Amino acid sequence: MSWEESTKNKMLNLHLPTDPRWVDIASMNLEDILVDHAYCEQKAASSCISLILRFPDLDELVDVLTPVVAEEWAHFERVMEQIRKRGFNFGFPRKDVYVVKLYEFVRKGGSRMDQLTEHLLMNALIEARSCERFKLLWKNIPDKELQQFYYELMISEAGHYVNFLELARKYQDPEKVNKRWQEWLTFEGEVLKGMEVRSDRMH
């Protein structure tokens, strides 16, 4: 079964597709996109580590996210390899307006499991959008090596997306999770609608 077939009912429920102009300007600004991508992978690994440290008593969460940490850090290393081989400079991190806006939607308070649900759903959403962006790069970027690179990362991000959603449904009432997930999807669509199309950001 192909990646598209196995995930079509779970993946890309995003309410707003990426502006088609993004992939064109991203292709013309590879250094900026790769640098921002590297930091995205670093932050993804850090986010999983944070969840493990906050919820060490949840065995399945620890067991599921531990390999995700390793995969995200491996992705960081692979992006760095692409940066170095092209003679680009790594540079300093840029403010991730997209993620900052998502953080503003996280509900404060509630039970410990409520807080876990919020962070799992936010991470799932970031992975879903990343997967969508990687698919666009795979399909449209002129660089053949990067086409294959982003195809492989697209598949990996799809798996991470599913991991986060399944964990949320394990530790919280699935109906409650599904309702909140729809709220997250609606909010993310509005966030994307209000953001400018930038050549130096993965999101």
C-alpha positions in Angstrom: 0.0 0.0 0.0 1.3 3.4 -1.0 2.0 6.2 1.5 -0.9 8.1 0.0 -3.3 5.2 0.4 -2.3 4.3 3.9 -2.6 7.8 5.3 -5.4 9.4 3.2 -7.9 9.0 6.0 -5.6 10.2 8.7 -3.3 12.7 7.0 -3.6 16.1 5.6 -6.9 17.1 7.2 -5.5 20.6 7.1 -8.2 23.2 6.4 -6.1 25.4 4.2 -3.5 24.2 1.7 -0.1 26.0 1.5 -0.1 28.9 -0.9 1.2 27.5 -4.2 3.6 30.5 -4.5 5.5 29.1 -1.4 7.2 26.2 -3.2 8.4 28.5 -6.0 10.1 31.0 -3.8 11.4 28.3 -1.5 13.1 26.7 -4.5 14.8 29.9 -5.2 16.0 30.4 -1.6 17.3 27.0 -0.7 19.8 28.3 1.8 17.2 30.1 3.9 14.8 27.1 3.7 17.4 24.5 4.6 18.6 26.6 7.6 15.1 27.1 8.9 14.3 23.4 8.3 17.4 22.4 10.3 16.1 24.4 13.3 12.6 22.9 12.9 14.1 19.5 13.2 16.1 20.5 16.3 13.0 22.0 17.9 10.9 18.8 17.0 13.5 16.7 18.8 13.5 19.1 21.8 9.7 19.0 22.0 9.6 15.3 22.3 12.4 15.3 24.9 10.3 17.8 26.9 7.3 15.6 26.8 9.3 12.6 27.9 10.7 14.6 30.8 7.3 16.0 31.8 5.5 12.6 31.6 8.1 9.9 32.5 5.4 7.8 34.2 3.6 7.3 30.9 5.4 4.2 29.6 3.9 4.1 26.1 4.5 7.8 25.6 8.1 7.4 26.5 8.5 4.3 24.4 6.8 5.9 21.3 8.6 9.2 21.5 12.1 8.0 22.3 12.7 6.8 18.7 11.0 9.9 17.4 13.7 12.0 19.2 16.3 9.9 17.4 14.7 10.3 14.1 14.2 14.0 14.4 17.8 14.5 15.4 18.9 12.3 12.5 16.8 14.6 10.2 18.7 17.6 11.7 22.0 15.9 10.8 20.8 15.2 7.3 19.6 18.7 6.7 23.0 20.0 8.0 24.7 17.7 5.5 22.7 19.3 2.7 23.6 22.8 4.0 27.3 22.0 4.2 27.6 20.2 0.8 26.1 23.2 -0.9 28.5 25.6 0.8 25.7 27.4 2.7 26.1 28.9 6.2 24.1 27.6 9.1 23.5 30.9 10.8 21.3 31.8 13.8 17.7 30.7 14.4 14.8 32.8 13.2 11.6 33.5 15.1 9.1 30.9 14.2 5.9 33.0 14.0 3.8 30.0 13.0 4.7 28.0 16.1 4.4 31.1 18.4 0.9 31.6 17.2 0.0 27.9 17.7 1.4 28.1 21.3 -1.1 30.9 21.9 -3.9 28.4 21.2 -2.8 26.0 23.9 -5.3 25.8 26.7 -3.9 26.7 30.1 -4.9 24.8 33.2 -7.0 21.7 33.3 -5.8 18.3 34.4 -2.4 16.9 33.6 -3.8 14.8 30.8 -5.6 17.9 29.4 -2.2 19.6 29.2 -0.7 16.5 27.6 -3.5 16.4 25.0 -2.9 20.1 24.1 0.8 19.6 23.4 0.3 16.3 21.6 -2.2 17.9 19.3 0.0 20.9 18.6 2.9 18.7 17.8 0.6 16.6 15.5 -0.5 19.7 13.7 3.1 20.9 13.1 4.0 17.5 11.8 1.0 17.5 9.4 1.9 20.9 8.0 5.6 19.9 7.7 4.5 16.7 5.8 2.4 18.8 3.5 5.3 21.2 2.8 7.7 18.3 2.3 5.3 16.8 -0.3 5.2 20.1 -2.1 9.0 20.2 -2.2 9.2 16.6 -3.3 6.8 17.2 -6.2 8.0 20.6 -7.3 11.6 21.4 -6.3 14.0 21.3 -9.3 16.9 19.8 -7.3 16.7 16.0 -7.9 18.6 15.1 -4.7 16.4 17.2 -2.6 13.3 15.7 -4.2 14.3 12.3 -2.9 15.4 13.8 0.4 12.0 15.4 1.0 10.1 12.4 -0.1 11.8 10.3 2.6 11.2 13.0 5.2 7.6 13.3 4.2 7.0 9.6 5.0 8.7 10.0 8.3 6.7 13.1 9.3 3.5 11.3 8.4 4.4 8.6 10.9 5.2 11.1 13.6 1.9 12.8 13.0 0.0 9.6 13.6 2.1 8.8 16.7 1.0 12.1 18.3 -2.7 11.6 17.5 -2.7 8.0 18.7 -1.0 8.9 22.0 -3.5 11.7 22.5 -6.4 9.3 22.1 -4.8 6.7 24.4 -4.4 9.1 27.3 -7.6 11.1 26.8 -11.2 10.4 25.8 -11.0 9.9 22.0 -14.2 11.9 21.4 -12.8 14.8 23.4 -9.6 14.6 21.5 -11.3 14.5 18.1 -13.4 17.5 19.0 -10.4 19.5 20.2 -8.4 18.4 17.1 -11.0 19.9 14.8 -10.7 23.2 16.8 -6.9 23.0 16.3 -7.3 22.4 12.6 -9.7 25.4 12.3 -7.4 27.7 14.2 -4.3 26.6 12.2 -6.1 27.4 8.9 -6.9 30.9 10.2 -3.2 31.3 11.3 -2.0 30.3 7.8 -4.5 32.6 6.1 -3.1 35.6 8.0 0.6 34.9 7.4 2.6 36.3 4.6 4.3 33.9 2.1 8.0 33.9 3.0 11.0 32.6 1.3 13.0 32.0 4.5 10.6 29.8 6.5 9.6 26.2 6.3 6.3 27.0 7.9 
